[in-house]
Amino acid sequence: MNRDALIAAYTAPGRHYHDLTHIEDCLAALAAVDNLSASERDILTEAIWWHDVVYDATRSDNEELSAQLAERHIRPDLRPEVGPPDPTDEVTPGRTRRSPRRPS
């Protein structure tokens, strides 16, 4: 899934809040953040693009489905940072604290 496909998803009919304008607003807010490494900026940019790419108003698992889609399509160099949770990650409702990743 490339950037054009992501744009198409966010401009699909029926999108309300999580539309392309929302993505553009989030990217603009990220651009205003200082003191991020290039890697951190890349990771956050990808998170913005993928966080709500799946949208079905009749479902409650859109974010989970979006995360699964991201895991399959995200740039290979970012997969260790954003891939499936490690069993040692600390997970509580609404928050995941990722354990430091070890090189594969």
N, C-alpha and C positions, 0 to 999 in steps of 0.2 A: 504494500500500500504506500504510494508515494504522496508527496505534498499535495498534488492536484486532487487525489482521491480524498485526502483529509479535508481540503477546502470544499469539495463536493458534499461531503458528509455534513459539514457545519453550515452549508447553505441550503440543505434539503428543506422542502416545505414542512411546516409543522414545528420547526425549531422556535423556541421562544427565547429563553435566557441564554442557553448554551449554544450560541450561534457564532458565526464568523466575527461579528463585532465584539463578542465576549473574548474570543481568542486574541484579536487585535489589541483590545484593552489590556489583557494580561501580558502580552508581549511588550507593550509600551511600558507597563509598570516594571517589568523585568529590566528593560533597557535603562531605566532610571536608577537601578540598584548598582552601587559602586562596590568595589573590592571583591568581586567574584572572579575566580579563575576561569579560564576558557572552558575547562572541563565542567565546572559547576554551571556555567551559563548554558552550555550545550545540554546538560542533563535537565535543567529547569525548562529550557525551551521545548525539549521533547515532552516533558511532563505536561506543559501547557497544551501542546497540540493533541496529546492523546487522552487527557483526563476525562473527557466526556464525548468522545467521538461516536460512541454508540448511543443512540437516543430512541427510545420507544416509550411513549408516555404510559403505556399499559404495564410496563415492567418496573420492578424495583431494583434490578441488578445491573443497570446501565453502567455504573462505574466499574463493577467487577468485569463485565464483558469488555469494556474499554481497556482495562488493564490486561486482560488476556490477549486482546488483539495487539496491543502494544508489545507485549512479550514476544509475539510472533514476527512483528514487522520493524521493530526499532533497530537502529543502526547497530551492527554487530559489535562495534567498539564500546557501546554503551550498555550492552546486555548485562555484564556483570554488576553494574550499578542499579539497574532497574528491573532485573529479571525476577523470577519467582522468589518468594521469601525463603531465606535460609532457615532451617529448623531452630537455629539459635536466636533468630530475631525475636524481639519482645513485642508482642501484639496485644493491644487492648482496644476496646471499641473506639473506632474513629482515629486510631493512631498506631503506627508501626515504627518502632525504633530498630533500624537495621543494624545488625552486627557488622563490624569491619569485615570487608570482603578479603578473602585470601586469593592470591593468584591461582588459576587452575593449572 
